[in-house]
Amino acid sequence: GGGRGWTRLEARGVAEAQSARRFGPRLQDGAALEDPDQRSNEEVEQFYGTNIQSGLTTAQAQEVLARDGPNELEKPPKPTLLILFILQLTGFVIILLLVAAIASIAVNATGPNKEDILSYTTGKAIFVIVILNAGIAAWTEHKAGDALEALSKMTQAAIFVLRDGQEVKIEVPAVVRGDVVVLGTGDVVPADLRLVEADDVKVSEMALTGEPDDVAKTAKLKVKKPGEPEKLLPENMVFSGCSVTNGKGRGIVCETGMSTRIGRIAQLIAGGDDGKPKKKCLCLPDTSGNATPLQQNLEKLGGNIGIIAIVVCVVIFIIGVALDRTDPANPGSPAWLYMILISVTLAVAAIPEGIPLCVTISLSIGCSDMVRKNVLVRKLAAVETLGSASVICSDKTGTLTEGKMTMVNMYTGCVAYDVEGKGFDPTVGGIKREGSGKDGANDIAVRSSLLAAVLCCNTTISKVKDPETGEEKWEPKGNSSEAPIVVAARKIGLDEHLSKDYRRVLEVPFSSSRKMMLTVSDVSGRERLCEGGMPLPPGTKLLSVCKGAPNFILDYCTHQLTEDGGSRPLTAEDRQGVLDTVDHYSTRALRVLAIAAQSFEEMPFEEASEDITTDQKFEACRTGLQLLGLVASIDPDRDGVPESVLASRGAGIRVVMITGDYLKTAIAIAHNVNILLPDDDEALAAVDCARLRPGGEYLSHDDMDILTSSVRVFARAKPEDKLEIVKSLQRQGAVTAMTGDGVNDAPALNQANIGVAMGIQGTEVAKGASDMILTDDNFCS
């Protein structure tokens, strides 16, 4: 089974499954299958006592639901406004002020002016300041978004599963382990599933990895080879909270609720392995672990003032009693009583009751200034913490970069081109010849390559109005890898809606095995592919276009497009030149796609035949292709980020990139934004996060601290990795700021001394875990 032997517990479970099929072995003891991605479909099916074709029985599902509980995330009860108010009164300085206020009132109540209401002004003023300060802080925190609440909403109401051999729609909380879930495009995965069927399934795993590209999934078992690096997420599993962007499939539920990957993130946000927040004073949440430097310093100041005041009062009391000082207005009273009143009066005078109010006013002014600089502060103390930061840990996608895949280069007709502009706005930028800067928008090869590429896309872009701000912005709808092609085509006047004039006859979707997508479009009656495009051979009625991995597509190409729109044989030398261009783009961390086409007078297979498979149609249409060109895209760095990183370095602040992307891509981006400089040793300054957890276990604190003290780029990071990195930096005494926008960033945002979320592309989970929000999503802010 998948190259691994059964453990003793699992072997016993299989034996029980054979003798007691009604309730599978795992339905009885609740154990989970270890590494389901390394098991065959049959092993997973047998382990959970289910059936791929018919699913669980209703009786089985009810039993598992009764034992495991509903498939939902546990949310610790949110503190009430009263609890939050009381919590604000537990600081040492506040307690000191309350004691001083009570003492002041008590002293005046026993003095000669006890009937004068004005004699209690000091005590009353302190009470008003403390209550007002605590009320403002409690109300602000009560109104702030909650990360766990937002996390629990990352699902849909119902999903289709197989029960008793029937496909039925049930509510997501009723999904149990062993259920066979039916997935389709647009569905949100309800639990962690081991895929048993996958028909061109693509899933957005941005919630768990932070990377925007859709990931192709398969039901095939891929046994991990010894020494092979661990993948962030297995190819044959889909996880709770991720959305299906393409295809359809089925999967067996392996984990539900808090046992899922998204449930683990919820536990990390809540503050512990059990997902339960720490308490103090029996019922109050313990927030000492997240205290800002300002709060820590105020606590220290309060402690010092309290100790000094007590020492001075004790000394004064002793001296006064020793000298037999009595009240001049009442000589008959004992000296010790008079000296108690004097000592308490001195203590009250020593307490700086204006500290909380002055701090609140100062921080409020800071908050107002920050808003003008596109920063929304959710917690007042975060303003001071940001100024104390010594390390900034930043997510890559959407923070240091635009978070929008953009075409930056293309190669067609044996000519290289630069594509200008960032993001999805087609009205910005254009296409120019590399080196000369000559406009290439009307070049035959450019227009032919981009139109053919658009014919092999299912993505569109349009202006969308933000419901909150009313601002209009360009957004793609469809596959993220196709968006750069559609945007570039728009820049030269080729609207993707032109494809309606080219009726699509056949589509073979991209798959992990084919490594390309193929479409056949009707071009009958055309002498040229498009206005200003390459000429079509006489009698051409159909055009087959392939889009995909360059090394795969080149294997099927026999000719290539020339600069003037003609065609010539693709020689071995030409082929090597194209591969050299691909390598050149790849060294800059660009993602390269090849575009090729072939014209037909009729379909190269019998269309009426029902026996021809999709793969056979694909093979027939991909032969004798003509290479049209290459397109290279990247998620570009944001304007001003390189300068901001250098400014941070100049101020003594270390900037660290933590990303789920591959190490090679992370290094290239780090160089672009000046996190890595030309003379840096990449082997020491950039690491794959697998080094943090050799053998699956994290390094000891000492070894971890040594590693994180010098590394500035962490690649292939899991949510747990980001959290451990932040903890390690804090152990070294660093005041750590963490920026991020995804669900996977939330635990680290919550742990950092100051968490900074993105306001535009940031998820509600990230915002709920943060201390401040960048309203323009810009690292420069």
Salt bridges, closest charged atoms under 4 A:
GLU10 OE1 - ARG39 NH2 2.73
GLU16 OE2 - ARG12 NE 3.74
ASP29 OD2 - ARG26 NH2 3.35
GLU34 OE2 - ARG4 NH2 3.74
ASP68 OD1 - ARG67 NE 2.71
ASP68 OD2 - ARG177 NE 3.24
ASP179 OD2 - ARG163 NH2 2.75
GLU197 OE1 - ARG250 NE 3.96
ASP200 OD1 - ARG514 NH2 3.52
GLU205 OE2 - LYS217 NZ 2.56
GLU211 OE1 - LYS396 NZ 3.76
ASP213 OD2 - ARG591 NH1 1.47
GLU230 OE1 - ARG693 NH1 3.59
GLU230 OE2 - LYS718 NZ 3.12
GLU235 OE1 - LYS222 NZ 2.65
GLU235 OE2 - LYS231 NZ 2.37
ASP273 OD1 - ARG264 NH1 3.24
ASP369 OD1 - ARG372 NH2 2.33
ASP395 OD1 - LYS722 NZ 3.57
GLU420 OE1 - LYS432 NZ 3.88
ASP443 OD2 - ARG433 NE 3.17
GLU475 OE2 - LYS473 NZ 3.71
GLU482 OE2 - LYS547 NZ 3.29
ASP495 OD1 - ARG490 NE 3.56
GLU496 OE1 - ARG490 NE 2.86
GLU496 OE2 - HIS497 NE2 3.84
GLU507 OE1 - ARG504 NH1 2.87
ASP522 OD2 - ARG503 NH2 3.52
GLU563 OE2 - ARG433 NH2 2.47
ASP574 OD1 - ARG568 NH2 3.46
ASP615 OD1 - ARG514 NH1 2.86
ASP639 OD1 - LYS422 NZ 2.85
ASP661 OD2 - LYS396 NZ 3.33
ASP661 OD2 - ARG591 NH2 3.35
ASP680 OD2 - ARG712 NH2 2.34
GLU682 OE2 - HIS671 NE2 2.78
ASP705 OD1 - ARG731 NH2 2.91
GLU720 OE2 - ARG264 NE 3.92
ASP721 OD2 - ARG693 NH2 2.74
ASP745 OD1 - LYS722 NZ 2.42
GLU764 OE2 - LYS767 NZ 3.52
ASP771 OD1 - LYS379 NZ 3.49
